[in-house]
Structures are given as structure tokens and as C-alpha cells.
Amino acid sequence: MALHATERLALSAIHSPIIFRGDATTAFRDPAAIYHDGWFRLFFTVVKTEAGGKPYARTAWSKSRDLISWSEPVPFTPRDPNRNFCSPGNIVRYGDEWVLCLCTYPRPNGEKYGNATARIWMMRSKDLETWSDPELLRVKGPDVPREKMGRMIDPFLLTDAEEPGKWWCFFKQNGMSRSWSRDLTNWTFAGQTPAGENTCVIRDGDEYVLFHSPANGIGVKRSKDLKQWRDEGLLALGQKSWPWAQGRLTAGFVLDLRINPTAGKALIFFHGSDFPEEDRRGGFDNFASIGLAWSDDLKYWSWPK
């Protein structure tokens, strides 16, 4: 049943910070979320290791009314190691459609990580459940051939706070790269900033806040202009006491619902791994779990104890 507009989420009823728990053959990674029409919708990477030991990555969605009960994940990208569509960045409204950005992470020959052909893409939807075929994001400019764009992963789309109709795309290449567009089709490359992967950028007052992933934890930076950033430290949340996140805590996505009457909080979704990525027991293609925490001010965070 949907919550009424005046009814707050019962965060105290959430008894575990874990939304989806990974195991020996499954990893849940790279969450992105949106709240619409009374539903929290979570998009994420699901990695399944099949017989023979070969992992396949796909993008999936799940939804919840209360952040406690989640629907069975629905993969909606192909099972194809030559592409491995994954790492959804965020979901935005453009015209009369929803747009999701994500990346390919090709590992056709058993590579540990996505190879040099990894690129970033977007998909369109009317209902947040049925999605179009992926479209390449030509963020280096329309005249740069696909094979010359370079390896890029982890896109994120953001509207400019000062110029209506101007969009930014952030992506992982030589730090955090950024390009801008007015139609999500024709892009102009605009430079780079030192930062980790899994970029998430939100607006807080008169500043942009960047959440990104260094080697461990969730890094935070702030900027007035998307060019000059100051370091605000590192979020570790409850990693010290979470066995399921001892290997690495990473990929923070912040859904800012502080002014929303139902939520009233900023929610951070992230994933943690039981073991370091190079551990022989796994921690990359398996034993990765999606977690949740929340905040009133983006500085101090709480989670189920």
C-alpha cells in the first residue's frame, strides 16, 4: 500500500542496512535510485557466476514502497560478456521520457575488469520498467569515432543549476571527466577533475556535492562551478562493524529527499564486499551486497543498528 503524502517513512522499522545480499555466485553492485509515484526504484548491477565459473553482468531493477520489502530483481539488459551493460549512474526526466545512463564492461576473454572497449550509454523508458535499446553517449563530441573515445565507465547526468536546458555528463576517464549538452545527443567535452569512480553529483544550497569512489570508502567533494573542487573527506559509514563490507565499501549514490514530505532524508545507497577484490574467495563477481543509510545534512549518517 502506498504511503499517504503526510505519512513519513518508518526508518526505524528497517532492521538491516542490507537491501540485497551477495553470495558465492552473485554480486549486487553499483546502485542508483529514484523516487516516483510512491515507489522507490533501485537500479543496479547483478553479476551471476554460472557453471564453469564465467561471470555475466546485467543491469536490473527492483522497487519498494517502504525501503524494506523489495520486488524480485528484474534484469533488462542482455546476457552478453562482449557488452556486460552495468553500473547505472542515475535516472533523469527528459521531455516525456525517463533516461537511464549506464556503461558497458566487456570481459569476453575472462578479463578481471572491463577492457578498453568499455563505453557509456543511455536508455529510455515511459514507465521506468520497460527500456529501449541502448544509445551510445558520444561525450567526446560527434566527430570522434567510437574506437577513438577511449575507455570510459560510470556515467552520471545532471542539469546545470545556472543554465536551464544545459546537461552535464560525468564519467570515469582520467579521473572524473565531464561533457555538456543541450539535447543529450550532441556533446562538448569540458575537462577533468581528480576523483574516483561511480560519480554522483547533487545540489546542496549554492554548491554541487560530488560523491565518488576512491580505493575504499565514499569520497566527498564540493564545488561552486563544477571545475574547482575542495575535498570534504571520506565516508566509511558502518564498515568497521559490517562483515559484508570488510573488503571494500564503495559506489555511493545519494538520493536527496530531504524536502520530500514522505522521506525527509537524504538516502545513500552503496555496495560493500565481504573480501577485497583480489582475494581468492571473491569480492568482485560475488559476495557484494547493496546497503542503505540516511542523513539530514549529508555529513552525519545513520543506518539500522
TITI-292058 format. One record per residue (C-alpha): residue number from 1; residue in one letter; chain; x, y, z. Coordinates in nm, 3 decimals. Each point is the difference from the previous one (the first is absolute). Layout:
N
PT   n res chain       x       y       z
PT NUM   A     A       X       Y       Z
...
***
This chain:
305
PT   n res chain       x       y       z
PT   1   M     A   0.000   0.000   0.000
PT   2   A     A   0.133   0.347  -0.090
PT   3   L     A   0.087   0.242   0.277
PT   4   H     A  -0.223   0.306   0.032
PT   5   A     A   0.158   0.334  -0.085
PT   6   T     A   0.012   0.099   0.368
PT   7   E     A   0.129  -0.337   0.122
PT   8   R     A   0.372  -0.026   0.063
PT   9   L     A   0.208  -0.306  -0.076
PT  10   A     A   0.049  -0.216   0.308
PT  11   L     A   0.377  -0.019  -0.018
PT  12   S     A   0.005  -0.149   0.349
PT  13   A     A  -0.178  -0.305  -0.144
PT  14   I     A   0.300  -0.081  -0.221
PT  15   H     A   0.194  -0.264   0.190
PT  16   S     A   0.297  -0.050  -0.232
PT  17   P     A   0.207   0.235  -0.217
PT  18   I     A   0.015  -0.276  -0.265
PT  19   I     A  -0.247   0.018  -0.288
PT  20   F     A   0.141  -0.281  -0.215
PT  21   R     A   0.257  -0.246   0.138
PT  22   G     A   0.261  -0.151  -0.230
PT  23   D     A   0.122  -0.357   0.027
PT  24   A     A   0.254  -0.239  -0.153
PT  25   T     A  -0.150   0.030  -0.349
PT  26   T     A  -0.165   0.343   0.007
PT  27   A     A   0.103   0.363   0.036
PT  28   F     A  -0.228   0.302   0.035
PT  29   R     A   0.186   0.317  -0.088
PT  30   D     A  -0.019   0.364  -0.116
PT  31   P     A  -0.342   0.115   0.125
PT  32   A     A  -0.194   0.299  -0.134
PT  33   A     A  -0.346   0.099   0.121
PT  34   I     A  -0.302   0.216  -0.074
PT  35   Y     A  -0.319   0.074   0.194
PT  36   H     A  -0.312   0.046  -0.214
PT  37   D     A  -0.372  -0.053   0.051
PT  38   G     A   0.049  -0.146   0.346
PT  39   W     A   0.258  -0.256  -0.114
PT  40   F     A   0.369  -0.021   0.073
PT  41   R     A   0.159  -0.154  -0.307
PT  42   L     A   0.351  -0.137   0.027
PT  43   F     A   0.217  -0.071  -0.304
PT  44   F     A   0.323  -0.197   0.041
PT  45   T     A   0.246  -0.248  -0.145
PT  46   V     A  -0.065  -0.369   0.055
PT  47   V     A   0.294  -0.231  -0.064
PT  48   K     A  -0.076  -0.372  -0.026
PT  49   T     A   0.276  -0.260  -0.016
PT  50   E     A  -0.127  -0.294  -0.200
PT  51   A     A   0.116  -0.360  -0.032
PT  52   G     A   0.358   0.000  -0.118
PT  53   G     A   0.081   0.308   0.204
PT  54   K     A  -0.080   0.269  -0.260
PT  55   P     A  -0.163   0.318   0.136
PT  56   Y     A  -0.270   0.191  -0.187
PT  57   A     A  -0.097   0.357   0.095
PT  58   R     A  -0.341   0.151  -0.069
PT  59   T     A  -0.192   0.306   0.113
PT  60   A     A  -0.314  -0.069   0.204
PT  61   W     A  -0.271   0.189   0.186
PT  62   S     A  -0.205  -0.057   0.313
PT  63   K     A  -0.259   0.214   0.175
PT  64   S     A  -0.130   0.060   0.352
PT  65   R     A  -0.262   0.210   0.177
PT  66   D     A   0.177   0.006   0.335
PT  67   L     A   0.371  -0.079  -0.056
PT  68   I     A  -0.056  -0.332   0.180
PT  69   S     A  -0.182  -0.230  -0.241
PT  70   W     A   0.154  -0.002  -0.346
PT  71   S     A  -0.130  -0.172  -0.312
PT  72   E     A   0.198  -0.278  -0.165
PT  73   P     A   0.278   0.156  -0.213
PT  74   V     A  -0.086   0.020  -0.370
PT  75   P     A   0.303  -0.002  -0.235
PT  76   F     A  -0.074   0.198  -0.317
PT  77   T     A   0.329   0.007  -0.191
PT  78   P     A   0.144  -0.288  -0.207
PT  79   R     A   0.199  -0.289   0.142
PT  80   D     A   0.305   0.074  -0.212
PT  81   P     A   0.363   0.006   0.123
PT  82   N     A   0.096   0.207  -0.305
PT  83   R     A  -0.205   0.286   0.145
PT  84   N     A  -0.098  -0.065   0.364
PT  85   F     A  -0.226   0.305   0.035
PT  86   C     A   0.033   0.108   0.363
PT  87   S     A   0.072   0.278   0.249
PT  88   P     A  -0.312   0.215  -0.040
PT  89   G     A   0.088   0.359   0.086
PT  90   N     A  -0.339   0.161   0.052
PT  91   I     A  -0.348   0.049  -0.144
PT  92   V     A  -0.116   0.343  -0.118
PT  93   R     A  -0.310   0.144  -0.162
PT  94   Y     A   0.048   0.133  -0.353
PT  95   G     A  -0.310   0.113  -0.189
PT  96   D     A  -0.267  -0.265   0.038
PT  97   E     A   0.248  -0.281   0.069
PT  98   W     A   0.227  -0.134   0.267
PT  99   V     A   0.366  -0.034  -0.090
PT 100   L     A   0.239  -0.244   0.169
PT 101   C     A   0.375   0.018  -0.055
PT 102   L     A   0.226  -0.303   0.037
PT 103   C     A   0.316  -0.153  -0.146
PT 104   T     A   0.127  -0.308  -0.175
PT 105   Y     A   0.266  -0.203   0.179
PT 106   P     A   0.123  -0.253  -0.257
PT 107   R     A   0.183  -0.309   0.130
PT 108   P     A  -0.030  -0.245  -0.291
PT 109   N     A   0.329  -0.176   0.067
PT 110   G     A  -0.025  -0.035   0.375
PT 111   E     A   0.156   0.338   0.082
PT 112   K     A  -0.012   0.101   0.366
PT 113   Y     A  -0.129   0.346  -0.087
PT 114   G     A  -0.177   0.153  -0.299
PT 115   N     A   0.229   0.038  -0.298
PT 116   A     A   0.092   0.305  -0.210
PT 117   T     A  -0.325  -0.013  -0.197
PT 118   A     A  -0.212   0.102   0.304
PT 119   R     A  -0.225   0.293  -0.092
PT 120   I     A  -0.294   0.191   0.151
PT 121   W     A  -0.361  -0.015  -0.118
PT 122   M     A  -0.354   0.108   0.072
PT 123   M     A  -0.337  -0.175  -0.017
PT 124   R     A  -0.352   0.147  -0.009
PT 125   S     A  -0.325  -0.100   0.167
PT 126   K     A  -0.360   0.117   0.045
PT 127   D     A  -0.065  -0.201   0.316
PT 128   L     A   0.339  -0.062   0.167
PT 129   E     A  -0.038  -0.373  -0.063
PT 130   T     A   0.010  -0.054  -0.377
PT 131   W     A   0.313   0.142  -0.160
PT 132   S     A   0.113   0.080  -0.354
PT 133   D     A   0.314  -0.128  -0.167
PT 134   P     A   0.316   0.176   0.124
PT 135   E     A   0.126   0.310  -0.182
PT 136   L     A   0.369   0.092   0.006
PT 137   L     A   0.082   0.323   0.184
PT 138   R     A   0.250   0.176  -0.225
PT 139   V     A   0.139   0.216   0.278
PT 140   K     A   0.327   0.072  -0.182
PT 141   G     A  -0.194   0.173  -0.278
PT 142   P     A  -0.198  -0.117  -0.304
PT 143   D     A   0.307  -0.020  -0.224
PT 144   V     A   0.206  -0.229   0.224
PT 145   P     A  -0.035  -0.362  -0.119
PT 146   R     A  -0.110  -0.253   0.256
PT 147   E     A   0.333  -0.185  -0.017
PT 148   K     A   0.184   0.327   0.080
PT 149   M     A  -0.205   0.099   0.305
PT 150   G     A   0.212  -0.195   0.248
PT 151   R     A  -0.109  -0.221   0.287
PT 152   M     A  -0.277   0.164   0.203
PT 153   I     A  -0.237  -0.128   0.267
PT 154   D     A  -0.244   0.119   0.269
PT 155   P     A  -0.201   0.286  -0.159
PT 156   F     A  -0.218   0.243   0.196
PT 157   L     A  -0.239   0.265  -0.142
PT 158   L     A  -0.071   0.335   0.166
PT 159   T     A  -0.183   0.321  -0.092
PT 160   D     A   0.198   0.320   0.037
PT 161   A     A  -0.119   0.215   0.291
PT 162   E     A   0.073   0.328  -0.180
PT 163   E     A  -0.094  -0.075  -0.362
PT 164   P     A  -0.342  -0.158  -0.059
PT 165   G     A   0.008  -0.259  -0.277
PT 166   K     A   0.371  -0.073   0.042
PT 167   W     A   0.094  -0.356   0.096
PT 168   W     A   0.324  -0.139   0.137
PT 169   C     A   0.129  -0.352  -0.036
PT 170   F     A   0.269  -0.110   0.243
PT 171   F     A   0.190  -0.321  -0.067
PT 172   K     A   0.308  -0.189   0.114
PT 173   Q     A   0.293   0.068  -0.233
PT 174   N     A   0.327   0.154   0.120
PT 175   G     A  -0.169   0.088   0.326
PT 176   M     A  -0.350   0.141  -0.029
PT 177   S     A  -0.056   0.135  -0.350
PT 178   R     A  -0.294   0.221  -0.093
PT 179   S     A  -0.180   0.103  -0.317
PT 180   W     A  -0.306   0.219  -0.061
PT 181   S     A  -0.297  -0.009  -0.235
PT 182   R     A  -0.334   0.169  -0.060
PT 183   D     A  -0.172  -0.302  -0.154
PT 184   L     A   0.175  -0.308   0.149
PT 185   T     A   0.121  -0.077  -0.352
PT 186   N     A   0.261   0.260  -0.099
PT 187   W     A   0.270   0.024   0.263
PT 188   T     A   0.298   0.230   0.060
PT 189   F     A   0.289  -0.127   0.210
PT 190   A     A   0.080   0.241   0.287
PT 191   G     A   0.289  -0.142   0.203
PT 192   Q     A   0.095  -0.221   0.293
PT 193   T     A   0.019   0.000   0.379
PT 194   P     A   0.204  -0.235   0.223
PT 195   A     A  -0.252  -0.242   0.150
PT 196   G     A  -0.085  -0.367   0.027
PT 197   E     A  -0.269  -0.201  -0.179
PT 198   N     A  -0.380  -0.025   0.042
PT 199   T     A  -0.060   0.374  -0.011
PT 200   C     A  -0.318   0.144   0.155
PT 201   V     A  -0.055   0.379   0.003
PT 202   I     A  -0.286   0.178   0.177
PT 203   R     A  -0.086   0.359   0.085
PT 204   D     A   0.017   0.120   0.363
PT 205   G     A  -0.076   0.369   0.052
PT 206   D     A   0.225   0.195  -0.236
PT 207   E     A   0.249  -0.285  -0.046
PT 208   Y     A   0.037  -0.324  -0.189
PT 209   V     A   0.091  -0.301   0.212
PT 210   L     A   0.195  -0.283  -0.160
PT 211   F     A  -0.005  -0.353   0.140
PT 212   H     A   0.260  -0.229  -0.156
PT 213   S     A   0.189  -0.322   0.064
PT 214   P     A   0.371  -0.002   0.085
PT 215   A     A   0.171  -0.327   0.100
PT 216   N     A  -0.233  -0.043   0.298
PT 217   G     A  -0.284   0.205   0.141
PT 218   I     A  -0.206   0.276  -0.160
PT 219   G     A   0.188   0.320  -0.072
PT 220   V     A  -0.175   0.339   0.024
PT 221   K     A   0.090   0.323  -0.180
PT 222   R     A  -0.179   0.335  -0.038
PT 223   S     A   0.007   0.263  -0.273
PT 224   K     A  -0.170   0.323  -0.108
PT 225   D     A   0.072  -0.042  -0.371
PT 226   L     A   0.069  -0.372  -0.075
PT 227   K     A   0.363   0.094  -0.074
PT 228   Q     A   0.169   0.072   0.333
PT 229   W     A  -0.073  -0.255   0.271
PT 230   R     A   0.095  -0.010   0.367
PT 231   D     A   0.042  -0.329   0.183
PT 232   E     A  -0.251  -0.063   0.279
PT 233   G     A   0.139  -0.333   0.117
PT 234   L     A  -0.113  -0.360  -0.015
PT 235   L     A  -0.316  -0.186   0.109
PT 236   A     A   0.052  -0.348   0.141
PT 237   L     A  -0.349  -0.030   0.154
PT 238   G     A  -0.016  -0.320   0.210
PT 239   Q     A   0.269  -0.191  -0.185
PT 240   K     A   0.199  -0.085   0.312
PT 241   S     A  -0.288  -0.202   0.141
PT 242   W     A  -0.142  -0.140  -0.326
PT 243   P     A   0.147  -0.342  -0.091
PT 244   W     A  -0.161   0.031  -0.344
PT 245   A     A   0.198   0.317  -0.078
PT 246   Q     A   0.346  -0.084   0.139
PT 247   G     A   0.158  -0.033  -0.344
PT 248   R     A  -0.114   0.332  -0.138
PT 249   L     A  -0.280   0.254   0.043
PT 250   T     A  -0.063   0.196  -0.319
PT 251   A     A  -0.234   0.130  -0.274
PT 252   G     A  -0.202   0.245   0.209
PT 253   F     A  -0.313   0.142  -0.162
PT 254   V     A  -0.185   0.277   0.184
PT 255   L     A  -0.373   0.049  -0.054
PT 256   D     A  -0.073   0.335   0.162
PT 257   L     A  -0.355  -0.009   0.137
PT 258   R     A   0.051   0.238   0.290
PT 259   I     A  -0.280   0.230  -0.118
PT 260   N     A  -0.227  -0.289  -0.094
PT 261   P     A  -0.282  -0.031   0.258
PT 262   T     A   0.000  -0.379  -0.016
PT 263   A     A   0.372  -0.062   0.037
PT 264   G     A   0.147   0.313   0.158
PT 265   K     A   0.354  -0.137  -0.026
PT 266   A     A   0.287  -0.033  -0.242
PT 267   L     A   0.038  -0.371  -0.072
PT 268   I     A   0.332  -0.154  -0.098
PT 269   F     A   0.010  -0.332  -0.182
PT 270   F     A   0.336  -0.174  -0.039
PT 271   H     A   0.157  -0.342  -0.024
PT 272   G     A   0.236  -0.184   0.228
PT 273   S     A   0.203  -0.314  -0.062
PT 274   D     A   0.089  -0.271   0.249
PT 275   F     A   0.355  -0.025  -0.132
PT 276   P     A   0.248   0.222  -0.187
PT 277   E     A  -0.034  -0.021  -0.378
PT 278   E     A   0.326  -0.193  -0.038
PT 279   D     A  -0.088  -0.253   0.272
PT 280   R     A  -0.017  -0.356  -0.133
PT 281   R     A  -0.340  -0.045   0.170
PT 282   G     A  -0.151   0.272  -0.219
PT 283   G     A  -0.142   0.340   0.080
PT 284   F     A  -0.042   0.134  -0.353
PT 285   D     A  -0.218  -0.245  -0.193
PT 286   N     A  -0.149  -0.137   0.323
PT 287   F     A  -0.050   0.083   0.368
PT 288   A     A  -0.098   0.363  -0.079
PT 289   S     A  -0.312   0.142   0.165
PT 290   I     A  -0.204   0.320  -0.030
PT 291   G     A  -0.053   0.204   0.315
PT 292   L     A  -0.188   0.308   0.120
PT 293   A     A   0.057   0.291   0.240
PT 294   W     A  -0.154   0.347   0.042
PT 295   S     A   0.081   0.354   0.109
PT 296   D     A  -0.152   0.340   0.078
PT 297   D     A   0.303   0.204  -0.105
PT 298   L     A   0.219  -0.216  -0.231
PT 299   K     A   0.267  -0.007   0.270
PT 300   Y     A  -0.128  -0.223   0.281
PT 301   W     A  -0.152  -0.330  -0.107
PT 302   S     A  -0.217  -0.259   0.175
PT 303   W     A  -0.094  -0.356  -0.080
PT 304   P     A  -0.180  -0.294   0.163
PT 305   K     A   0.203  -0.123   0.299
***
